[in-house]
């Protein structure tokens, strides 16, 4: 579902966007803006995930859980190697 909204943007940014749309890179300003926002959301979410992973790498309880899981699977991995 699409929803209309209004933004106030720097005039130079608007002109550059219009030029890109005018060159046929995007079918409309709406398509250009939607793509730009989607791309930025992907980038932000990747950074959030990266930060969460970095935090987990320093969390002693999380690391202890990982070691316990690895220990639990040692026997399973060993049995699989024997097949």
LINLIN-V743348 format. One line per field, one symbol per residue. ss: DSSP state (2 for helix, 1 for strand, 0 for the rest). psi: psi as a letter, one per 30 degrees, with the letter a starting at -180 (. if undefined). A space follows every 10 residues. Layout:
BEGIN
ss: ???
psi: ???
END
This chain:
BEGIN
ss: 0000000000 2222222222 2200000022 2222222222 2222222222 2222220002 2222222222 2222222222 220
psi: kkkklkkjlk eeeeeeeeee effgelflee eeeeeeeeee eeeeeeeeee eeeeeefgje eeeeeeeeee eefeeeeeee ff.
END
